Amino acid sequence: MTRSRITPILAGVLLVLLAAAPKDAARQPAAAGVRATANDNRVASGTLRDGVLSLRLVAQDAAWYPEAEDGPFKIAATFAEVGRAP
């Protein structure tokens, strides 16, 4: 599968998870300081070896601040590459 096909698939999975996330904005993140960050899609994830892209992901709850760093937040189900921010 080419990168151009993988990106829409991952975006669709993320949207499904965000839609299914709890609606309680007053709930604190499961782990203190876990914040979702925007992905600018400038750095490739995973390892490409012999035409196979391997990507290790972790699913976790994180605080998402859509308006401002100190504004209201929502707990969202997110993906993160192992060792990176969601």
PDB file of N, CA, C and O in Angstrom:
ATOM      1  N   MET A   1       0.845  -1.168   0.000  1.00  0.00           N
ATOM      2  CA  MET A   1       0.000   0.000   0.000  1.00  0.00           C
ATOM      3  C   MET A   1       0.893   1.235   0.000  1.00  0.00           C
ATOM      4  O   MET A   1       1.877   1.286   0.738  1.00  0.00           O
ATOM      5  N   THR A   2       0.567   2.207  -0.802  1.00  0.00           N
ATOM      6  CA  THR A   2       1.385   3.410  -0.867  1.00  0.00           C
ATOM      7  C   THR A   2       1.025   4.359   0.255  1.00  0.00           C
ATOM      8  O   THR A   2      -0.037   4.255   0.869  1.00  0.00           O
ATOM      9  N   ARG A   3       1.927   5.279   0.508  1.00  0.00           N
ATOM     10  CA  ARG A   3       1.704   6.263   1.572  1.00  0.00           C
ATOM     11  C   ARG A   3       0.429   7.057   1.317  1.00  0.00           C
ATOM     12  O   ARG A   3      -0.284   7.396   2.262  1.00  0.00           O
ATOM     13  N   SER A   4       0.131   7.362   0.044  1.00  0.00           N
ATOM     14  CA  SER A   4      -1.072   8.137  -0.263  1.00  0.00           C
ATOM     15  C   SER A   4      -2.345   7.377   0.090  1.00  0.00           C
ATOM     16  O   SER A   4      -3.380   8.002   0.319  1.00  0.00           O
ATOM     17  N   ARG A   5      -2.300   6.046   0.140  1.00  0.00           N
ATOM     18  CA  ARG A   5      -3.464   5.249   0.535  1.00  0.00           C
ATOM     19  C   ARG A   5      -3.519   5.064   2.051  1.00  0.00           C
ATOM     20  O   ARG A   5      -4.605   4.992   2.625  1.00  0.00           O
ATOM     21  N   ILE A   6      -2.374   4.988   2.694  1.00  0.00           N
ATOM     22  CA  ILE A   6      -2.310   4.750   4.135  1.00  0.00           C
ATOM     23  C   ILE A   6      -2.810   5.957   4.916  1.00  0.00           C
ATOM     24  O   ILE A   6      -3.542   5.790   5.892  1.00  0.00           O
ATOM     25  N   THR A   7      -2.439   7.154   4.518  1.00  0.00           N
ATOM     26  CA  THR A   7      -2.804   8.358   5.257  1.00  0.00           C
ATOM     27  C   THR A   7      -4.317   8.519   5.399  1.00  0.00           C
ATOM     28  O   THR A   7      -4.768   8.762   6.519  1.00  0.00           O
ATOM     29  N   PRO A   8      -5.130   8.402   4.360  1.00  0.00           N
ATOM     30  CA  PRO A   8      -6.576   8.523   4.544  1.00  0.00           C
ATOM     31  C   PRO A   8      -7.156   7.417   5.431  1.00  0.00           C
ATOM     32  O   PRO A   8      -8.118   7.650   6.164  1.00  0.00           O
ATOM     33  N   ILE A   9      -6.584   6.235   5.368  1.00  0.00           N
ATOM     34  CA  ILE A   9      -7.068   5.139   6.203  1.00  0.00           C
ATOM     35  C   ILE A   9      -6.810   5.451   7.667  1.00  0.00           C
ATOM     36  O   ILE A   9      -7.705   5.295   8.499  1.00  0.00           O
ATOM     37  N   LEU A  10      -5.598   5.892   7.995  1.00  0.00           N
ATOM     38  CA  LEU A  10      -5.281   6.243   9.380  1.00  0.00           C
ATOM     39  C   LEU A  10      -6.118   7.421   9.856  1.00  0.00           C
ATOM     40  O   LEU A  10      -6.559   7.438  11.006  1.00  0.00           O
ATOM     41  N   ALA A  11      -6.343   8.399   8.995  1.00  0.00           N
ATOM     42  CA  ALA A  11      -7.169   9.547   9.363  1.00  0.00           C
ATOM     43  C   ALA A  11      -8.599   9.089   9.658  1.00  0.00           C
ATOM     44  O   ALA A  11      -9.224   9.578  10.599  1.00  0.00           O
ATOM     45  N   GLY A  12      -9.110   8.166   8.870  1.00  0.00           N
ATOM     46  CA  GLY A  12     -10.466   7.649   9.095  1.00  0.00           C
ATOM     47  C   GLY A  12     -10.565   6.904  10.412  1.00  0.00           C
ATOM     48  O   GLY A  12     -11.545   7.062  11.140  1.00  0.00           O
ATOM     49  N   VAL A  13      -9.557   6.088  10.730  1.00  0.00           N
ATOM     50  CA  VAL A  13      -9.557   5.361  12.002  1.00  0.00           C
ATOM     51  C   VAL A  13      -9.520   6.337  13.162  1.00  0.00           C
ATOM     52  O   VAL A  13     -10.237   6.155  14.146  1.00  0.00           O
ATOM     53  N   LEU A  14      -8.692   7.373  13.062  1.00  0.00           N
ATOM     54  CA  LEU A  14      -8.598   8.375  14.120  1.00  0.00           C
ATOM     55  C   LEU A  14      -9.924   9.099  14.308  1.00  0.00           C
ATOM     56  O   LEU A  14     -10.328   9.346  15.444  1.00  0.00           O
ATOM     57  N   LEU A  15     -10.604   9.441  13.235  1.00  0.00           N
ATOM     58  CA  LEU A  15     -11.897  10.116  13.343  1.00  0.00           C
ATOM     59  C   LEU A  15     -12.938   9.244  14.027  1.00  0.00           C
ATOM     60  O   LEU A  15     -13.741   9.738  14.819  1.00  0.00           O
ATOM     61  N   VAL A  16     -12.929   7.954  13.728  1.00  0.00           N
ATOM     62  CA  VAL A  16     -13.859   7.028  14.381  1.00  0.00           C
ATOM     63  C   VAL A  16     -13.579   6.978  15.878  1.00  0.00           C
ATOM     64  O   VAL A  16     -14.505   7.003  16.689  1.00  0.00           O
ATOM     65  N   LEU A  17     -12.300   6.909  16.241  1.00  0.00           N
ATOM     66  CA  LEU A  17     -11.947   6.867  17.664  1.00  0.00           C
ATOM     67  C   LEU A  17     -12.314   8.164  18.372  1.00  0.00           C
ATOM     68  O   LEU A  17     -12.797   8.135  19.504  1.00  0.00           O
ATOM     69  N   LEU A  18     -12.092   9.292  17.725  1.00  0.00           N
ATOM     70  CA  LEU A  18     -12.447  10.578  18.340  1.00  0.00           C
ATOM     71  C   LEU A  18     -13.956  10.696  18.530  1.00  0.00           C
ATOM     72  O   LEU A  18     -14.412  11.233  19.539  1.00  0.00           O
ATOM     73  N   ALA A  19     -14.727  10.204  17.579  1.00  0.00           N
ATOM     74  CA  ALA A  19     -16.185  10.263  17.700  1.00  0.00           C
ATOM     75  C   ALA A  19     -16.681   9.386  18.838  1.00  0.00           C
ATOM     76  O   ALA A  19     -17.701   9.687  19.458  1.00  0.00           O
ATOM     77  N   ALA A  20     -15.963   8.297  19.115  1.00  0.00           N
ATOM     78  CA  ALA A  20     -16.377   7.375  20.169  1.00  0.00           C
ATOM     79  C   ALA A  20     -15.803   7.753  21.532  1.00  0.00           C
ATOM     80  O   ALA A  20     -16.101   7.091  22.527  1.00  0.00           O
ATOM     81  N   ALA A  21     -14.988   8.800  21.595  1.00  0.00           N
ATOM     82  CA  ALA A  21     -14.361   9.200  22.855  1.00  0.00           C
ATOM     83  C   ALA A  21     -15.412   9.692  23.845  1.00  0.00           C
ATOM     84  O   ALA A  21     -16.462  10.189  23.439  1.00  0.00           O
ATOM     85  N   PRO A  22     -15.135   9.554  25.145  1.00  0.00           N
ATOM     86  CA  PRO A  22     -16.066  10.040  26.163  1.00  0.00           C
ATOM     87  C   PRO A  22     -16.358  11.531  25.988  1.00  0.00           C
ATOM     88  O   PRO A  22     -15.482  12.293  25.578  1.00  0.00           O
ATOM     89  N   LYS A  23     -17.565  11.939  26.291  1.00  0.00           N
ATOM     90  CA  LYS A  23     -17.979  13.326  26.098  1.00  0.00           C
ATOM     91  C   LYS A  23     -17.758  14.201  27.330  1.00  0.00           C
ATOM     92  O   LYS A  23     -18.096  15.385  27.302  1.00  0.00           O
ATOM     93  N   ASP A  24     -17.204  13.654  28.403  1.00  0.00           N
ATOM     94  CA  ASP A  24     -17.055  14.365  29.660  1.00  0.00           C
ATOM     95  C   ASP A  24     -15.788  15.223  29.644  1.00  0.00           C
ATOM     96  O   ASP A  24     -14.696  14.705  29.877  1.00  0.00           O
ATOM     97  N   ALA A  25     -15.917  16.527  29.374  1.00  0.00           N
ATOM     98  CA  ALA A  25     -14.765  17.415  29.298  1.00  0.00           C
ATOM     99  C   ALA A  25     -14.159  17.703  30.658  1.00  0.00           C
ATOM    100  O   ALA A  25     -13.020  18.164  30.729  1.00  0.00           O
ATOM    101  N   ALA A  26     -14.875  17.450  31.732  1.00  0.00           N
ATOM    102  CA  ALA A  26     -14.356  17.729  33.069  1.00  0.00           C
ATOM    103  C   ALA A  26     -13.431  16.617  33.551  1.00  0.00           C
ATOM    104  O   ALA A  26     -12.696  16.821  34.517  1.00  0.00           O
ATOM    105  N   ARG A  27     -13.441  15.465  32.922  1.00  0.00           N
ATOM    106  CA  ARG A  27     -12.587  14.350  33.331  1.00  0.00           C
ATOM    107  C   ARG A  27     -11.128  14.674  33.034  1.00  0.00           C
ATOM    108  O   ARG A  27     -10.815  15.199  31.966  1.00  0.00           O
ATOM    109  N   GLN A  28     -10.254  14.371  33.950  1.00  0.00           N
ATOM    110  CA  GLN A  28      -8.826  14.633  33.770  1.00  0.00           C
ATOM    111  C   GLN A  28      -8.186  13.511  32.957  1.00  0.00           C
ATOM    112  O   GLN A  28      -8.702  12.393  32.948  1.00  0.00           O
ATOM    113  N   PRO A  29      -7.069  13.784  32.271  1.00  0.00           N
ATOM    114  CA  PRO A  29      -6.388  12.740  31.524  1.00  0.00           C
ATOM    115  C   PRO A  29      -5.991  11.580  32.422  1.00  0.00           C
ATOM    116  O   PRO A  29      -5.706  11.777  33.603  1.00  0.00           O
ATOM    117  N   ALA A  30      -5.971  10.381  31.874  1.00  0.00           N
ATOM    118  CA  ALA A  30      -5.628   9.188  32.640  1.00  0.00           C
ATOM    119  C   ALA A  30      -4.222   9.313  33.226  1.00  0.00           C
ATOM    120  O   ALA A  30      -4.000   8.948  34.380  1.00  0.00           O
ATOM    121  N   ALA A  31      -3.287   9.817  32.454  1.00  0.00           N
ATOM    122  CA  ALA A  31      -1.924  10.034  32.947  1.00  0.00           C
ATOM    123  C   ALA A  31      -1.663  11.533  32.946  1.00  0.00           C
ATOM    124  O   ALA A  31      -1.879  12.209  31.940  1.00  0.00           O
ATOM    125  N   ALA A  32      -1.200  12.045  34.072  1.00  0.00           N
ATOM    126  CA  ALA A  32      -0.955  13.489  34.181  1.00  0.00           C
ATOM    127  C   ALA A  32       0.022  13.942  33.094  1.00  0.00           C
ATOM    128  O   ALA A  32       1.061  13.319  32.875  1.00  0.00           O
ATOM    129  N   GLY A  33      -0.329  15.029  32.425  1.00  0.00           N
ATOM    130  CA  GLY A  33       0.551  15.603  31.422  1.00  0.00           C
ATOM    131  C   GLY A  33       0.468  14.977  30.043  1.00  0.00           C
ATOM    132  O   GLY A  33       1.232  15.369  29.161  1.00  0.00           O
ATOM    133  N   VAL A  34      -0.429  14.017  29.813  1.00  0.00           N
ATOM    134  CA  VAL A  34      -0.539  13.416  28.486  1.00  0.00           C
ATOM    135  C   VAL A  34      -1.430  14.316  27.635  1.00  0.00           C
ATOM    136  O   VAL A  34      -2.634  14.419  27.871  1.00  0.00           O
ATOM    137  N   ARG A  35      -0.828  14.960  26.648  1.00  0.00           N
ATOM    138  CA  ARG A  35      -1.550  15.887  25.774  1.00  0.00           C
ATOM    139  C   ARG A  35      -1.409  15.447  24.333  1.00  0.00           C
ATOM    140  O   ARG A  35      -0.334  15.038  23.895  1.00  0.00           O
ATOM    141  N   ALA A  36      -2.496  15.534  23.609  1.00  0.00           N
ATOM    142  CA  ALA A  36      -2.459  15.255  22.175  1.00  0.00           C
ATOM    143  C   ALA A  36      -1.843  16.467  21.470  1.00  0.00           C
ATOM    144  O   ALA A  36      -2.159  17.610  21.800  1.00  0.00           O
ATOM    145  N   THR A  37      -0.982  16.216  20.521  1.00  0.00           N
ATOM    146  CA  THR A  37      -0.358  17.290  19.757  1.00  0.00           C
ATOM    147  C   THR A  37      -0.718  17.140  18.283  1.00  0.00           C
ATOM    148  O   THR A  37      -0.980  16.038  17.803  1.00  0.00           O
ATOM    149  N   ALA A  38      -0.727  18.256  17.581  1.00  0.00           N
ATOM    150  CA  ALA A  38      -1.037  18.234  16.154  1.00  0.00           C
ATOM    151  C   ALA A  38       0.129  17.617  15.384  1.00  0.00           C
ATOM    152  O   ALA A  38       1.292  17.860  15.706  1.00  0.00           O
ATOM    153  N   ASN A  39      -0.188  16.825  14.375  1.00  0.00           N
ATOM    154  CA  ASN A  39       0.822  16.222  13.530  1.00  0.00           C
ATOM    155  C   ASN A  39       0.890  17.031  12.241  1.00  0.00           C
ATOM    156  O   ASN A  39      -0.096  17.132  11.511  1.00  0.00           O
ATOM    157  N   ASP A  40       2.056  17.607  11.968  1.00  0.00           N
ATOM    158  CA  ASP A  40       2.179  18.429  10.758  1.00  0.00           C
ATOM    159  C   ASP A  40       2.508  17.592   9.518  1.00  0.00           C
ATOM    160  O   ASP A  40       2.663  18.139   8.426  1.00  0.00           O
ATOM    161  N   ASN A  41       2.613  16.271   9.681  1.00  0.00           N
ATOM    162  CA  ASN A  41       2.849  15.336   8.570  1.00  0.00           C
ATOM    163  C   ASN A  41       4.102  15.661   7.762  1.00  0.00           C
ATOM    164  O   ASN A  41       4.114  15.488   6.543  1.00  0.00           O
ATOM    165  N   ARG A  42       5.145  16.127   8.424  1.00  0.00           N
ATOM    166  CA  ARG A  42       6.405  16.418   7.748  1.00  0.00           C
ATOM    167  C   ARG A  42       7.458  15.341   7.984  1.00  0.00           C
ATOM    168  O   ARG A  42       8.450  15.266   7.258  1.00  0.00           O
ATOM    169  N   VAL A  43       7.240  14.508   8.997  1.00  0.00           N
ATOM    170  CA  VAL A  43       8.202  13.461   9.335  1.00  0.00           C
ATOM    171  C   VAL A  43       7.509  12.110   9.188  1.00  0.00           C
ATOM    172  O   VAL A  43       6.429  11.891   9.736  1.00  0.00           O
ATOM    173  N   ALA A  44       8.142  11.213   8.446  1.00  0.00           N
ATOM    174  CA  ALA A  44       7.575   9.879   8.248  1.00  0.00           C
ATOM    175  C   ALA A  44       7.661   9.083   9.543  1.00  0.00           C
ATOM    176  O   ALA A  44       8.608   9.235  10.314  1.00  0.00           O
ATOM    177  N   SER A  45       6.675   8.242   9.773  1.00  0.00           N
ATOM    178  CA  SER A  45       6.668   7.368  10.943  1.00  0.00           C
ATOM    179  C   SER A  45       7.023   5.955  10.525  1.00  0.00           C
ATOM    180  O   SER A  45       6.868   5.575   9.364  1.00  0.00           O
ATOM    181  N   GLY A  46       7.496   5.191  11.478  1.00  0.00           N
ATOM    182  CA  GLY A  46       7.760   3.783  11.218  1.00  0.00           C
ATOM    183  C   GLY A  46       9.053   3.552  10.473  1.00  0.00           C
ATOM    184  O   GLY A  46       9.865   4.459  10.288  1.00  0.00           O
ATOM    185  N   THR A  47       9.225   2.302  10.047  1.00  0.00           N
ATOM    186  CA  THR A  47      10.427   1.878   9.340  1.00  0.00           C
ATOM    187  C   THR A  47      10.028   1.178   8.047  1.00  0.00           C
ATOM    188  O   THR A  47       9.234   0.238   8.062  1.00  0.00           O
ATOM    189  N   LEU A  48      10.581   1.638   6.934  1.00  0.00           N
ATOM    190  CA  LEU A  48      10.323   1.018   5.639  1.00  0.00           C
ATOM    191  C   LEU A  48      11.497   0.100   5.311  1.00  0.00           C
ATOM    192  O   LEU A  48      12.632   0.551   5.159  1.00  0.00           O
ATOM    193  N   ARG A  49      11.202  -1.206   5.202  1.00  0.00           N
ATOM    194  CA  ARG A  49      12.256  -2.180   4.936  1.00  0.00           C
ATOM    195  C   ARG A  49      11.727  -3.201   3.927  1.00  0.00           C
ATOM    196  O   ARG A  49      10.714  -3.855   4.175  1.00  0.00           O
ATOM    197  N   ASP A  50      12.401  -3.333   2.813  1.00  0.00           N
ATOM    198  CA  ASP A  50      12.015  -4.279   1.750  1.00  0.00           C
ATOM    199  C   ASP A  50      10.576  -4.064   1.293  1.00  0.00           C
ATOM    200  O   ASP A  50       9.856  -5.026   1.028  1.00  0.00           O
ATOM    201  N   GLY A  51      10.162  -2.816   1.202  1.00  0.00           N
ATOM    202  CA  GLY A  51       8.819  -2.486   0.735  1.00  0.00           C
ATOM    203  C   GLY A  51       7.718  -2.664   1.759  1.00  0.00           C
ATOM    204  O   GLY A  51       6.539  -2.550   1.421  1.00  0.00           O
ATOM    205  N   VAL A  52       8.081  -2.947   3.030  1.00  0.00           N
ATOM    206  CA  VAL A  52       7.085  -3.131   4.085  1.00  0.00           C
ATOM    207  C   VAL A  52       7.268  -2.033   5.127  1.00  0.00           C
ATOM    208  O   VAL A  52       8.354  -1.865   5.681  1.00  0.00           O
ATOM    209  N   LEU A  53       6.198  -1.291   5.385  1.00  0.00           N
ATOM    210  CA  LEU A  53       6.238  -0.243   6.403  1.00  0.00           C
ATOM    211  C   LEU A  53       5.783  -0.842   7.725  1.00  0.00           C
ATOM    212  O   LEU A  53       4.661  -1.337   7.836  1.00  0.00           O
ATOM    213  N   SER A  54       6.653  -0.798   8.726  1.00  0.00           N
ATOM    214  CA  SER A  54       6.323  -1.287  10.066  1.00  0.00           C
ATOM    215  C   SER A  54       6.133  -0.088  10.975  1.00  0.00           C
ATOM    216  O   SER A  54       6.971   0.812  11.029  1.00  0.00           O
ATOM    217  N   LEU A  55       5.021  -0.094  11.684  1.00  0.00           N
ATOM    218  CA  LEU A  55       4.682   1.030  12.541  1.00  0.00           C
ATOM    219  C   LEU A  55       4.159   0.494  13.856  1.00  0.00           C
ATOM    220  O   LEU A  55       3.191  -0.266  13.869  1.00  0.00           O
ATOM    221  N   ARG A  56       4.778   0.871  14.964  1.00  0.00           N
ATOM    222  CA  ARG A  56       4.336   0.437  16.286  1.00  0.00           C
ATOM    223  C   ARG A  56       3.544   1.567  16.928  1.00  0.00           C
ATOM    224  O   ARG A  56       4.082   2.641  17.196  1.00  0.00           O
ATOM    225  N   LEU A  57       2.259   1.313  17.172  1.00  0.00           N
ATOM    226  CA  LEU A  57       1.365   2.325  17.725  1.00  0.00           C
ATOM    227  C   LEU A  57       0.851   1.915  19.095  1.00  0.00           C
ATOM    228  O   LEU A  57       0.729   0.730  19.405  1.00  0.00           O
ATOM    229  N   VAL A  58       0.553   2.925  19.911  1.00  0.00           N
ATOM    230  CA  VAL A  58      -0.066   2.731  21.217  1.00  0.00           C
ATOM    231  C   VAL A  58      -1.365   3.534  21.200  1.00  0.00           C
ATOM    232  O   VAL A  58      -1.375   4.692  20.784  1.00  0.00           O
ATOM    233  N   ALA A  59      -2.465   2.918  21.655  1.00  0.00           N
ATOM    234  CA  ALA A  59      -3.734   3.635  21.794  1.00  0.00           C
ATOM    235  C   ALA A  59      -3.839   4.094  23.241  1.00  0.00           C
ATOM    236  O   ALA A  59      -3.639   3.303  24.163  1.00  0.00           O
ATOM    237  N   GLN A  60      -4.151   5.370  23.440  1.00  0.00           N
ATOM    238  CA  GLN A  60      -4.245   5.902  24.796  1.00  0.00           C
ATOM    239  C   GLN A  60      -5.135   7.126  24.838  1.00  0.00           C
ATOM    240  O   GLN A  60      -5.356   7.781  23.819  1.00  0.00           O
ATOM    241  N   ASP A  61      -5.647   7.434  26.023  1.00  0.00           N
ATOM    242  CA  ASP A  61      -6.397   8.673  26.225  1.00  0.00           C
ATOM    243  C   ASP A  61      -5.421   9.813  26.381  1.00  0.00           C
ATOM    244  O   ASP A  61      -4.354   9.650  26.974  1.00  0.00           O
ATOM    245  N   ALA A  62      -5.783  10.972  25.848  1.00  0.00           N
ATOM    246  CA  ALA A  62      -4.953  12.170  25.990  1.00  0.00           C
ATOM    247  C   ALA A  62      -5.857  13.393  25.997  1.00  0.00           C
ATOM    248  O   ALA A  62      -6.963  13.362  25.458  1.00  0.00           O
ATOM    249  N   ALA A  63      -5.383  14.457  26.605  1.00  0.00           N
ATOM    250  CA  ALA A  63      -6.124  15.717  26.619  1.00  0.00           C
ATOM    251  C   ALA A  63      -5.878  16.435  25.294  1.00  0.00           C
ATOM    252  O   ALA A  63      -4.732  16.621  24.884  1.00  0.00           O
ATOM    253  N   TRP A  64      -6.947  16.830  24.639  1.00  0.00           N
ATOM    254  CA  TRP A  64      -6.866  17.550  23.370  1.00  0.00           C
ATOM    255  C   TRP A  64      -7.385  18.956  23.602  1.00  0.00           C
ATOM    256  O   TRP A  64      -8.522  19.136  24.036  1.00  0.00           O
ATOM    257  N   TYR A  65      -6.561  19.952  23.315  1.00  0.00           N
ATOM    258  CA  TYR A  65      -6.903  21.360  23.480  1.00  0.00           C
ATOM    259  C   TYR A  65      -7.101  21.968  22.093  1.00  0.00           C
ATOM    260  O   TYR A  65      -6.132  22.425  21.486  1.00  0.00           O
ATOM    261  N   PRO A  66      -8.335  21.985  21.576  1.00  0.00           N
ATOM    262  CA  PRO A  66      -8.547  22.438  20.197  1.00  0.00           C
ATOM    263  C   PRO A  66      -8.427  23.946  20.005  1.00  0.00           C
ATOM    264  O   PRO A  66      -8.162  24.396  18.891  1.00  0.00           O
ATOM    265  N   GLU A  67      -8.617  24.745  21.069  1.00  0.00           N
ATOM    266  CA  GLU A  67      -8.646  26.200  20.895  1.00  0.00           C
ATOM    267  C   GLU A  67      -7.390  26.896  21.382  1.00  0.00           C
ATOM    268  O   GLU A  67      -6.849  27.752  20.682  1.00  0.00           O
ATOM    269  N   ALA A  68      -6.914  26.543  22.575  1.00  0.00           N
ATOM    270  CA  ALA A  68      -5.733  27.193  23.148  1.00  0.00           C
ATOM    271  C   ALA A  68      -5.104  26.264  24.170  1.00  0.00           C
ATOM    272  O   ALA A  68      -5.777  25.396  24.727  1.00  0.00           O
ATOM    273  N   GLU A  69      -3.808  26.448  24.417  1.00  0.00           N
ATOM    274  CA  GLU A  69      -3.093  25.602  25.370  1.00  0.00           C
ATOM    275  C   GLU A  69      -3.687  25.652  26.773  1.00  0.00           C
ATOM    276  O   GLU A  69      -3.602  24.674  27.516  1.00  0.00           O
ATOM    277  N   ASP A  70      -4.282  26.770  27.139  1.00  0.00           N
ATOM    278  CA  ASP A  70      -4.878  26.894  28.474  1.00  0.00           C
ATOM    279  C   ASP A  70      -6.405  26.946  28.416  1.00  0.00           C
ATOM    280  O   ASP A  70      -7.054  27.291  29.403  1.00  0.00           O
ATOM    281  N   GLY A  71      -6.970  26.609  27.274  1.00  0.00           N
ATOM    282  CA  GLY A  71      -8.414  26.651  27.088  1.00  0.00           C
ATOM    283  C   GLY A  71      -9.080  25.341  27.478  1.00  0.00           C
ATOM    284  O   GLY A  71      -8.463  24.488  28.116  1.00  0.00           O
ATOM    285  N   PRO A  72     -10.330  25.188  27.096  1.00  0.00           N
ATOM    286  CA  PRO A  72     -11.048  23.953  27.404  1.00  0.00           C
ATOM    287  C   PRO A  72     -10.431  22.776  26.645  1.00  0.00           C
ATOM    288  O   PRO A  72      -9.843  22.942  25.577  1.00  0.00           O
ATOM    289  N   PHE A  73     -10.580  21.603  27.219  1.00  0.00           N
ATOM    290  CA  PHE A  73     -10.018  20.416  26.584  1.00  0.00           C
ATOM    291  C   PHE A  73     -11.042  19.303  26.566  1.00  0.00           C
ATOM    292  O   PHE A  73     -12.078  19.365  27.228  1.00  0.00           O
ATOM    293  N   LYS A  74     -10.727  18.297  25.799  1.00  0.00           N
ATOM    294  CA  LYS A  74     -11.569  17.104  25.699  1.00  0.00           C
ATOM    295  C   LYS A  74     -10.642  15.898  25.792  1.00  0.00           C
ATOM    296  O   LYS A  74      -9.563  15.882  25.200  1.00  0.00           O
ATOM    297  N   ILE A  75     -11.076  14.894  26.538  1.00  0.00           N
ATOM    298  CA  ILE A  75     -10.314  13.655  26.579  1.00  0.00           C
ATOM    299  C   ILE A  75     -10.649  12.882  25.304  1.00  0.00           C
ATOM    300  O   ILE A  75     -11.814  12.616  25.011  1.00  0.00           O
ATOM    301  N   ALA A  76      -9.610  12.528  24.557  1.00  0.00           N
ATOM    302  CA  ALA A  76      -9.811  11.857  23.279  1.00  0.00           C
ATOM    303  C   ALA A  76      -9.004  10.569  23.236  1.00  0.00           C
ATOM    304  O   ALA A  76      -7.910  10.493  23.794  1.00  0.00           O
ATOM    305  N   ALA A  77      -9.542   9.570  22.578  1.00  0.00           N
ATOM    306  CA  ALA A  77      -8.796   8.346  22.312  1.00  0.00           C
ATOM    307  C   ALA A  77      -7.831   8.655  21.177  1.00  0.00           C
ATOM    308  O   ALA A  77      -8.255   9.098  20.110  1.00  0.00           O
ATOM    309  N   THR A  78      -6.553   8.431  21.393  1.00  0.00           N
ATOM    310  CA  THR A  78      -5.541   8.803  20.402  1.00  0.00           C
ATOM    311  C   THR A  78      -4.615   7.641  20.093  1.00  0.00           C
ATOM    312  O   THR A  78      -4.575   6.644  20.815  1.00  0.00           O
ATOM    313  N   PHE A  79      -3.869   7.792  19.001  1.00  0.00           N
ATOM    314  CA  PHE A  79      -2.786   6.884  18.661  1.00  0.00           C
ATOM    315  C   PHE A  79      -1.485   7.641  18.851  1.00  0.00           C
ATOM    316  O   PHE A  79      -1.420   8.854  18.651  1.00  0.00           O
ATOM    317  N   ALA A  80      -0.455   6.914  19.238  1.00  0.00           N
ATOM    318  CA  ALA A  80       0.881   7.496  19.314  1.00  0.00           C
ATOM    319  C   ALA A  80       1.883   6.452  18.853  1.00  0.00           C
ATOM    320  O   ALA A  80       1.741   5.267  19.152  1.00  0.00           O
ATOM    321  N   GLU A  81       2.883   6.893  18.132  1.00  0.00           N
ATOM    322  CA  GLU A  81       3.978   5.984  17.813  1.00  0.00           C
ATOM    323  C   GLU A  81       4.720   5.735  19.130  1.00  0.00           C
ATOM    324  O   GLU A  81       4.879   6.655  19.933  1.00  0.00           O
ATOM    325  N   VAL A  82       5.168   4.519  19.351  1.00  0.00           N
ATOM    326  CA  VAL A  82       5.836   4.169  20.606  1.00  0.00           C
ATOM    327  C   VAL A  82       6.968   5.166  20.872  1.00  0.00           C
ATOM    328  O   VAL A  82       7.835   5.381  20.024  1.00  0.00           O
ATOM    329  N   GLY A  83       6.942   5.772  22.068  1.00  0.00           N
ATOM    330  CA  GLY A  83       7.970   6.726  22.461  1.00  0.00           C
ATOM    331  C   GLY A  83       7.699   8.156  22.040  1.00  0.00           C
ATOM    332  O   GLY A  83       8.522   9.034  22.300  1.00  0.00           O
ATOM    333  N   ARG A  84       6.572   8.418  21.397  1.00  0.00           N
ATOM    334  CA  ARG A  84       6.244   9.779  20.959  1.00  0.00           C
ATOM    335  C   ARG A  84       4.919  10.234  21.547  1.00  0.00           C
ATOM    336  O   ARG A  84       4.145   9.423  22.055  1.00  0.00           O
ATOM    337  N   ALA A  85       4.663  11.527  21.478  1.00  0.00           N
ATOM    338  CA  ALA A  85       3.402  12.083  22.000  1.00  0.00           C
ATOM    339  C   ALA A  85       2.230  11.664  21.116  1.00  0.00           C
ATOM    340  O   ALA A  85       2.383  11.482  19.908  1.00  0.00           O
ATOM    341  N   PRO A  86       1.064  11.513  21.732  1.00  0.00           N
ATOM    342  CA  PRO A  86      -0.122  11.175  20.930  1.00  0.00           C
ATOM    343  C   PRO A  86      -0.529  12.333  20.036  1.00  0.00           C
ATOM    344  O   PRO A  86      -1.505  12.227  19.293  1.00  0.00           O
TER     345      PRO A  86
END
